[in-house]
Amino acid sequence: LRSASQASGVWSRAAAPCGLVLPGRAGLRSVSLRAAPWNKWSKPNLMSKPGRPRLTLPDPERDVGAVRGAAANPAAANKRPAVLESNAERDLGAVRGDRVVQQEQHDGGVAAAANLAVASSKAGFAFPPRTNLSGAVAPGGEATSPPRQTPIESGLLASSIKQCTDMGGLQRVVEEHAPSFSTMHAAAVWRKLAKMNKSGAKGADDVVVEPLQVLTRALIPKMASQLVVQILHSLGEQHAQGQSVGTVAHAAPTGVMLMRGELFSRAKETAGDLPPASIPNLMWAFSKMGLRPDRRLLSLIQARATATAGDFAPPLITTLFRALATMGIRPDAALLDAMQRRATATAGAFKPEEVESLVRVIAKMGVRPDKELLETMQGRAAATAGDFKPEDLASIVWAIAKMGVKPDAGLLEAMQERVTATAGDLIPQNISHLLRTFSDLDVRPAAGLLEAIQARAVATADDFKPQEVANVVRSFAEMGIRPEAALLEAMQRRATAAAGDFKPRDVAGLVWAIAKMGIKEPDAGLLEAMQGRATVTAG
């Protein structure tokens, strides 16, 4: 070799069969397969094991210097070109397999690396994103150095993920340490991504989603059931926050949708191993994504929940039933029976909001619970009434009535005492709901409660919505109770001011209630406003 251009030509000819393009000195120097020294944080470099040659990619400055030195020593120069060309072919061939070698260092097998290569190929994607081993070309055409993919100890990688504060940092962790990722690390990044989106972290999530979905798909075949659920739960959180994960412009087409489908398939394969805590989270994820599990997966999940019902705590029971109710799914008989028995057995551990949630969602599903569970939940609500929000107690009473069962006298008494004590905190929606509940139950509220509710309604009259005004007046009429003059005046004034927002049903309900209560001279402005609204909405 007599010049630098000839030296570059050797590397180009050796790289061509490998499908690599070496842009020049910067690119060649940005990649190195030199063996890393052993330390307690890294695994031995497989390329430097005894009996295997130590690989070093060519350095143009070093090699051109060697060529110039050869000119002064013709005898040595005759041997050098052949050696250089041989090393170039071997070393550049090793570059093509470098990613596989690093993956072997991480988990001791070729399978994960093969899955990553196949997934990347199908997605039209190669690590690191938008770069190659010889350097990336920026939009302006200037070569930039790619992130080096370096092995890292599992604990340090987990710590790096946890410490990321922005999308760019998370992207670098994924790109630089992809070969060291395990299934746990992939799930951790999805959880971190959802958390960052929720907190409004700086940067667009597409820079992370693009490489992460490819990496995750490569790891799915060996992923444990709880990790599958964690990733789906993270996707569900993204949907709940209004994020459109996987639809960003730079993401691989339909990549996240394909990943989601593969996760569903893996969930079927591992459903028999689902821990109790993962079952409600999986169903919650489906409900938040606006999806329903297919018949086979739903059957497997319900069977697993039934088998592990004895390990369900109150929060798990309520979350599972709430997710099923949201999706419009009525649990099968075996699951319903198992969960009711478990709820009855653990009633003493139910918090007020869990009691309310369970009773309400059971009513929403159109299920009439067994007598023992209903009595137990009412007893728990009455015993802890002092810890309830007044509207939650009213919700329990309403849900029980919806099931066609009259609430216990003890629960009704506890509810009225709690509402009376906290009436100053009620908002118009609470007042409307409470009065509708008493009306539906055909129960006349205690005198103290009526006085407290009416005083609060007068104080907050300007915040009432049209439907709430109609509900309050109609509830009094249905219970055969004439409201205090101050309340009637406040509700009529509010109805007149908000007449333009009344729906036909609310107009009819309000006018009927006024007539029912025998109010012969309602406010003239109110009648005129209601007649005008009825005319406008008559069609």
Disulfide bonds with the S-S distance in Angstrom:
none
